[in-house]
Amino acid sequence: MKGIIGGSGAGDAGPRKPRLTAALVRNVGPGKYHDGGGTGLFLRVDPSSARFWIQRIVIRGKRREIGLGSFPLVSLAEAREAALENKRLVYKGGDPLFERRQARAALSFVDAVERYLAAKLHEFRNEKHRKQWRATLDTYARPVLGHMPVPAIEVHDVLRVLEPIWKTKTETASRLRGRIESVLSWATVAGYRQGPNPARWKGNLSELLPKAAKVAKGENHPALALADASRWWTELRAREGMAARALEFLTLTAARSGEVRGMTWDEVDFGGADKIDKTDRTPAAIWTVPASRMKAEREHRVPLTAEAVAILESLPRLEGCPYVFFAPRGGQLSDMSLSAVMRRMQEAEEKAGHKGFLDPRNKRPAVPHGLRSTFRQWAAERGFPRDMAELALAHHVGTEVERAYQRSDMLERRRAMMAAWAVFLRGNEVDRNVVQLLREAI
């Protein structure tokens, strides 16, 4: 259906117009569609299929048009209610446009953040991502922009937020810029500000700030030196506690902290009759992480070595708790629990008069996420195929077209690689079983 329902759109004269329906609003093509009912409400559908609510109303003798938001952000029922409220206000001698301008001027950046998050929370992957999103704005943007009205925020204000951390915390600053841009974009579409977005990168901040890729990276997670790996592994295995076992499992699988902490027993298949090899006789166990818990938002299969299976088999199970690595009071381990294990290991080293487990480049103590970099360096130096190592880390491999044709995740070849990684961690890379396994898999 195209065109105008109920008249030419030149005014409200003529036969009474039929009311819109929710189905029509969702599916109708480009055009202008009046709702009827005497409020002057109509739906405008652009050629791009974007849908906007408009109210045509006479205010103090002048015909005006008021935007009431876009569909589906504003439903048909909500648009009708807003149009009716405006009609009531005009009847009492008020001016909806004046009051809207007042409201726009009063909306602060902090309030805009809250309204944006209320509308977009369902898009975030998990609670940690939601907290990180808010935390960066609270830490860096709020002190500068917090109480500013969103219409008053300009490029130089956004620069005051970004410049102090652009070169020292580049990754954080880049994400922060995108989040400010999203909030201000929402404010524009919602009618609280006008004009170009001052946080936009291309053709705007790109002319004032160096490209993030060109700035020296200062936020790489400190990694464990390969030379320290065996000693660190020995000390980790001597430690007790669920967090230590989770860190041990994380190291063996090269997984992310959130993937391990959120791991549930129904994600683990301990294997059946198939074996890894004839000598080891270990079940071909697999941990399948669902797409909803993966950063790349796609399912990830992790081959479990004999060492990883042994950890799982040694763990107690908490009744009513689905998590493999559960917190003392039930539920999921906190992100800080794994970091605390590594921190205590470093403190013990320093107390004994040693330097501890430092990143070879930045000389900072290694952290859990840095163990993935340690694994990646080891795989590269041992000559394992790049794609296989990247798949183990659940990274995207190749172009989108290449991924469409490459359906294999090299599961069994990765199993051999992870078995060799476990041998390396134990401090003995000369293992006949693993050597034979590598010959068969690679």
C-alpha positions in Angstrom: 0.0 0.0 0.0 1.4 3.4 -0.9 0.2 7.0 -0.7 -2.1 8.6 1.8 -5.0 7.0 3.7 -8.0 9.2 4.2 -7.3 12.2 2.0 -4.6 14.3 0.4 -2.8 15.3 3.6 -3.5 19.0 2.9 -5.6 19.4 6.1 -8.0 17.7 8.3 -11.1 18.6 6.3 -13.2 16.0 4.5 -14.5 12.6 5.5 -13.5 11.2 8.9 -10.3 9.1 8.4 -10.1 5.5 9.3 -7.8 4.6 12.3 -4.4 3.0 11.7 -3.7 -0.6 12.8 -0.5 -2.0 14.3 -0.2 -4.4 11.3 -0.5 -1.6 8.8 2.1 0.5 10.7 4.6 -2.4 10.6 4.1 -3.4 6.9 2.9 -0.3 4.9 5.2 1.1 2.2 6.5 4.6 1.6 3.9 7.4 2.0 1.9 9.4 4.5 -0.9 7.6 6.5 -3.3 9.5 8.8 -4.7 8.0 11.9 -7.9 9.8 12.2 -9.5 10.5 15.6 -9.1 14.3 15.3 -5.6 14.6 16.8 -3.8 15.2 13.5 -1.6 12.2 14.0 -0.1 10.5 10.9 2.7 8.1 10.1 5.4 9.0 7.5 7.2 6.2 5.8 10.4 7.2 4.0 11.7 5.4 0.9 14.2 3.7 3.2 11.2 2.3 5.1 12.1 4.4 8.2 8.9 5.2 10.0 8.2 8.5 11.9 5.2 9.8 13.8 4.1 13.3 13.0 1.3 15.4 14.5 -0.2 18.3 12.5 -1.8 20.7 14.9 -2.9 24.4 15.1 -1.1 26.3 17.9 -2.3 29.9 18.5 -3.6 30.2 15.0 -0.6 28.7 13.2 -0.5 25.2 11.7 2.5 23.4 13.0 4.0 19.9 12.7 5.4 18.1 15.8 7.6 15.0 15.6 6.6 12.3 18.1 9.4 9.8 17.5 10.0 6.8 15.3 8.4 3.4 15.0 9.0 0.9 16.6 10.7 2.9 19.4 7.3 4.7 19.8 4.3 2.3 19.3 1.0 3.3 17.7 -0.7 3.5 21.1 2.1 5.6 22.6 2.0 8.0 19.5 -1.8 8.3 20.0 -1.4 9.1 23.6 1.3 11.8 23.0 -0.8 13.4 20.3 -3.8 13.5 22.6 -1.8 15.1 25.3 -0.6 17.8 22.9 -4.2 18.4 21.8 -5.3 18.8 25.5 -2.4 21.2 26.1 -3.3 23.4 23.2 -6.9 23.4 24.3 -5.8 24.8 27.7 -3.7 27.5 25.9 -0.4 25.8 26.1 2.3 25.3 23.5 3.7 21.8 23.1 6.6 23.0 21.0 7.7 25.5 23.7 7.5 22.8 26.4 9.5 20.4 24.3 12.2 23.0 23.8 12.3 23.5 27.5 12.6 19.7 28.1 15.4 19.4 25.5 17.4 22.1 27.2 16.9 20.4 30.6 18.0 16.9 29.5 21.5 16.3 30.7 24.1 13.9 29.3 23.7 11.7 32.4 19.9 11.5 31.9 20.5 10.8 28.2 22.8 7.9 29.1 20.1 6.4 31.4 17.4 6.7 28.7 19.7 5.3 26.0 20.6 2.3 28.2 17.0 1.6 29.1 16.2 1.4 25.4 19.2 -0.6 24.4 20.1 -2.9 27.3 18.7 -6.0 25.5 21.4 -5.7 22.8 24.3 -6.2 25.3 25.7 -9.7 25.4 26.0 -10.1 29.1 25.9 -8.3 32.5 29.7 -7.7 32.4 29.4 -5.8 29.0 26.6 -3.7 30.4 28.7 -2.8 33.4 31.7 -2.0 31.3 29.6 0.2 29.0 28.3 2.3 31.9 31.6 2.3 33.8 33.6 3.9 31.0 31.0 6.7 30.7 30.9 7.2 34.5 34.6 7.3 34.9 35.7 9.5 31.9 32.6 11.2 30.4 30.5 12.1 33.4 33.0 14.4 35.1 33.1 16.6 31.9 29.8 16.1 30.2 27.6 14.8 33.0 25.4 17.8 33.8 25.7 19.5 30.4 22.4 19.8 28.4 22.8 17.5 25.4 22.1 20.3 22.9 25.0 22.2 24.3 27.7 19.5 23.8 30.1 20.4 21.1 33.3 18.9 19.6 35.6 20.7 22.0 33.7 19.2 24.9 34.1 15.6 23.6 37.8 16.4 23.1 38.1 17.4 26.7 37.0 13.8 27.6 39.1 12.0 25.1 42.4 13.8 24.9 43.7 13.0 28.4 43.5 9.2 27.7 43.8 9.0 23.9 47.5 8.1 23.9 47.8 6.3 27.2 44.6 4.3 27.1 43.8 4.2 23.4 41.5 1.2 23.3 39.4 2.5 26.2 39.3 6.0 24.7 38.2 4.6 21.3 35.4 2.6 22.8 34.4 5.6 24.9 34.2 7.8 21.9 31.8 5.3 20.2 29.7 5.2 23.3 29.4 8.9 23.6 28.5 9.0 19.9 25.7 6.4 20.4 24.2 8.3 23.3 24.2 11.6 21.4 22.8 9.9 18.3 19.9 8.6 20.4 19.4 12.1 21.8 19.2 13.5 18.2 16.7 10.9 17.0 14.6 11.3 20.1 14.4 15.0 19.5 16.6 16.3 22.3 19.3 17.8 20.1 19.9 18.9 16.5 22.8 19.1 14.1 25.9 16.8 13.5 27.1 14.4 16.2 30.2 16.0 17.9 31.5 12.5 18.8 31.5 11.3 15.2 34.9 10.0 14.0 35.0 10.3 10.2 35.4 13.8 9.0 35.2 15.1 12.5 37.3 13.9 15.4 39.5 12.1 12.8 40.9 15.5 11.9 41.8 16.3 15.5 43.0 13.1 17.0 45.6 10.6 15.7 44.3 7.3 14.5 44.0 4.7 17.3 45.9 2.2 15.2 48.9 4.6 14.9 49.0 5.4 18.6 51.4 3.4 20.7 49.4 0.7 22.5 49.5 1.0 26.2 46.8 -1.4 27.2 48.0 -4.9 26.1 47.3 -7.4 28.8 50.6 -8.4 30.5 51.5 -11.9 29.4 53.5 -14.7 31.0 57.0 -15.1 29.6 57.5 -18.5 27.9 60.6 -19.0 30.0 58.6 -18.7 33.2 55.6 -20.8 32.1 56.7 -24.1 33.5 57.6 -22.7 36.9 54.4 -20.6 37.0 52.4 -23.7 36.1 54.0 -25.8 38.9 53.2 -23.1 41.5 49.6 -22.7 40.2 48.9 -26.5 40.5 50.2 -26.4 44.1 47.5 -23.8 45.0 44.1 -24.8 46.4 40.7 -23.4 45.7 38.1 -23.3 42.9 39.6 -20.1 41.4 43.0 -21.8 41.1 41.4 -24.7 39.3 39.5 -22.4 37.0 42.7 -20.5 36.1 44.4 -23.9 35.5 41.6 -24.9 33.1 41.7 -21.5 31.4 45.4 -21.9 30.7 45.0 -25.4 29.3 42.2 -24.3 27.0 43.4 -20.8 26.1 39.9 -19.6 26.8 38.7 -16.2 28.1 37.9 -15.7 31.8 34.2 -15.1 31.2 33.9 -18.3 29.1 35.4 -20.4 31.8 33.6 -18.8 34.7 30.3 -19.1 32.9 30.9 -22.7 31.9 28.1 -25.2 32.8 28.1 -28.9 33.1 25.7 -29.4 30.2 28.3 -27.8 27.9 30.7 -30.6 28.4 30.7 -33.9 26.5 33.2 -36.3 28.1 33.3 -38.5 25.0 32.3 -42.1 24.3 34.0 -44.9 22.5 36.3 -42.7 20.4 39.7 -42.1 21.8 42.4 -39.4 21.3 45.0 -42.0 20.4 45.7 -45.7 21.1 48.4 -45.1 23.7 46.7 -42.4 25.8 43.2 -44.0 25.8 41.7 -40.7 26.9 38.1 -40.0 25.9 37.7 -37.4 23.2 36.1 -34.8 25.4 34.7 -31.6 24.0 33.5 -28.4 25.7 31.0 -26.5 23.5 30.6 -22.8 24.4 27.2 -21.5 23.0 27.2 -18.4 20.8 25.4 -16.4 23.4 28.5 -16.5 25.7 31.1 -15.9 23.0 32.7 -12.6 22.1 32.4 -13.4 18.4 28.8 -14.5 18.9 29.2 -17.9 17.3 29.5 -21.4 18.9 33.0 -22.5 19.8 34.1 -26.1 20.3 37.1 -26.7 22.6 38.9 -30.0 22.5 39.7 -31.1 26.1 43.1 -32.7 26.8 43.6 -35.4 29.4 44.8 -32.7 31.9 41.7 -30.6 31.3 39.4 -33.6 31.8 41.3 -34.6 35.0 40.5 -31.1 36.4 36.8 -31.4 35.6 36.6 -34.9 37.1 38.3 -33.7 40.3 35.7 -30.9 40.9 32.8 -31.2 43.3 29.3 -30.4 42.1 27.0 -28.0 43.9 23.4 -29.1 44.0 21.2 -26.7 42.2 24.2 -24.8 40.7 24.8 -25.4 37.0 28.3 -23.8 37.0 31.4 -26.0 36.8 33.6 -23.4 38.6 31.2 -22.1 41.2 31.7 -19.3 43.9 31.8 -20.2 47.6 28.2 -19.2 48.1 27.0 -20.6 44.8 26.7 -18.8 41.5 29.4 -17.8 39.1 33.0 -16.9 40.2 33.8 -13.2 39.9 36.2 -11.9 37.3 38.5 -10.7 40.1 38.8 -14.2 41.7 41.1 -15.5 38.9 43.1 -12.2 38.9 43.5 -12.5 42.6 45.2 -15.9 42.3 47.8 -14.5 39.9 48.2 -11.5 42.1 48.9 -13.6 45.2 51.4 -15.7 43.2 53.2 -12.6 42.2 53.2 -11.3 45.8 54.7 -14.6 47.0 57.5 -14.3 44.4 58.3 -10.7 45.4 58.2 -11.6 49.1 60.8 -14.3 48.4 63.0 -11.7 46.7 62.3 -12.6 43.1 61.0 -10.5 40.3 58.1 -12.8 39.7 56.1 -13.4 36.6 56.5 -10.3 34.5 55.6 -9.5 30.9 58.9 -9.5 29.0 58.0 -6.2 27.2 56.2 -3.9 29.6 57.6 -5.5 32.8 54.2 -5.6 34.4 52.9 -8.7 36.3 51.1 -11.2 34.1 47.3 -11.3 34.2 44.8 -14.1 33.2 43.9 -12.6 29.8 47.6 -12.3 29.0 47.9 -16.1 29.1 46.2 -16.2 25.7 49.0 -14.2 24.3 51.5 -16.6 25.9 49.8 -19.5 24.2 49.7 -17.6 20.9 53.4 -16.9 21.1 54.2 -20.5 21.9 52.1 -21.8 19.0 53.9 -19.4 16.6 57.4 -20.4 17.8 56.6 -24.1 17.6 55.4 -23.8 14.0 51.7 -24.5 14.4 49.6 -23.2 11.6 48.4 -19.7 12.1 44.7 -20.4 11.4 44.7 -23.3 13.8 46.1 -21.2 16.7 43.6 -18.4 15.9 40.7 -20.9 15.9 41.9 -22.1 19.3 41.5 -18.5 20.6 38.1 -18.2 18.9 39.3 -15.4 16.7 37.8 -14.7 13.2 40.0 -16.4 10.6 40.1 -15.1 7.0 37.6 -12.9 5.2 33.9 -13.3 5.5 33.8 -15.1 2.2 36.7 -17.4 3.2 34.8 -18.3 6.5 31.7 -19.1 4.5 33.6 -21.8 2.6 35.9 -23.0 5.4 33.4 -24.9 7.6 36.0 -27.0 9.5 37.1 -25.9 13.0 40.2 -28.2 12.9 39.0 -29.8 16.1 41.2 -32.9 16.2 44.2 -31.0 14.9 43.7 -28.5 17.7 43.4 -31.3 20.2 46.9 -32.4 19.3 48.1 -28.8 19.6 46.6 -28.3 23.0 48.1 -31.6 24.1 51.5 -30.3 23.1 50.7 -27.0 25.0 50.0 -29.1 28.2 53.3 -30.9 27.8 55.1 -27.6 27.4 53.4 -26.3 30.6 54.6 -29.3 32.5 58.2 -28.4 31.4 58.8 -31.5 29.2 58.3 -31.0 25.5 59.8 -34.3 24.7 56.8 -36.6 25.0 56.6 -39.6 22.6 52.9 -39.9 22.8 52.4 -36.2 21.9 55.0 -36.3 19.1 53.2 -39.2 17.5 49.9 -37.5 18.0 51.3 -34.4 16.2 52.6 -36.4 13.3 49.1 -37.9 12.8 47.2 -34.6 13.1 49.5 -32.2 11.3 
